[in-house]
Every structure is written in structure tokens, then in C-alpha cells.
Amino acid sequence: MSTTLDVWVNSGSLQRHTTSPQEVGDLLSVVQRDLAASQTAGLSDDRKLTIAYNAALQAAKVALAATCASPASSAGQACRSPRACSHPA
């Protein structure tokens, strides 16, 4: 794990995590499903954005899993804006 990720783990924002091909596949399936759903005719633009945003969050989880990390259980709730997710002090 890189030094920057170690800082995030030490701050409690991330936790060490061992992933599997199945887990990554499942997350990528959610990404594909949500990207397709975000194009559904008749949905409001706000709903489409919400669905696409969830796809982006799941893709970020895949990237974290590739680095042997995952969000701490409460960290995802706090990260609603770039400022909330800024590098820990």
C-alpha cells in the first residue's frame, strides 16, 4: 500500500482490505447496471445524475480494492463533497 494510502488508513478513512475477482466483478456489474439505468428515458435529470453518481462511487471502490483498501464503514457517509474527502491532516 502506498504511503498516501497508509495515511488514510491511519486516519481511519480507509481500512486494509483483501479483495477477490468475484468482488471486483460484482462491483463492475453494479457500475454497468447503473450507467445503463442512468440513460433510462422518462427519468428526471436529477434521478439520472443520482444513478450515474452511484456508478462513479462503485467504480471508485474498484480502484480502492485494487490497492488493497476499502472505505471505512463511516467514511463513505462523510464524503459528500471534495472538501469532506480532502487529505487527512
N, C-alpha and C positions, 0 to 999 in steps of 0.2 A: 504494500500500500504506500502511496506517495506521502511525502512529508505534509503536504497541504491536507490530504485526506486524514492523516493522523491527527492534525489539529482539530478537524471537525469531529473525529471520533472522541478525542479527549474532551471536547466541549460538550459532548452529549447530543450533538445534532445528527451524527451518523453512528451506526454500530457496525461492527465487523459481521460479515455475512458470507456464508458459503452457498453459492447458487448451483443450479443444475440446468442442463439443457432443457428439461421439461419446464422449469420455472421461466426461463427466458422465452421459450416458445409460447407459453401461456400469456405472458405479458405482451409479446408481439401480436398475438391473436387479438387481444383487447385493443391494441393500437389500431390494427387494421379494421376491426369492427367499428370503433368509434370514428375513425376517419371516414369510413363509408356512411355511417349514420349521420355525420355532420353535413352530408350532402343531400339529405332527405328533403324532398320538395314539401312545402307546406309548413315546415318548422320556422319559427321566428329566428331572426338573425342572432338574437341573444342566446337562444337554445342551441343553435348551431355552434356558436362560439364556445359555449359551456362544454359541449360534447368534444369539440376539437381540442380544447384546453385539457380535458381529461386524457385524451390520446397523447398529448405532449408530456403530461405528468408520467404516464406509464412508460413512454419512451425514455424519460429521464431515469426511471427506476431500472430499466435495462442497462443504461450506461453505468449507473452506480453498481449494479450487480456484476458487471464486467470488471470492476475494480475491487471486488470482494467487500462491498459496503452496501448498506441499505439505510433509509431514513430511520432515525429513532422513532418510536411509536408516536411521540408527541410533536416531533419536528415538522412533519408534514402539515399539521394543523396550523403551525405558526407561520409557515412560508406561504403567505398570500401575496406578497409583493417582493420585488427585488431588494428593497431596503430590509425587509424582515429576514431575508436569506443572505444578507451580506456576511462576509468573512467574520468569524468569531473574533472577539478582541483577545 
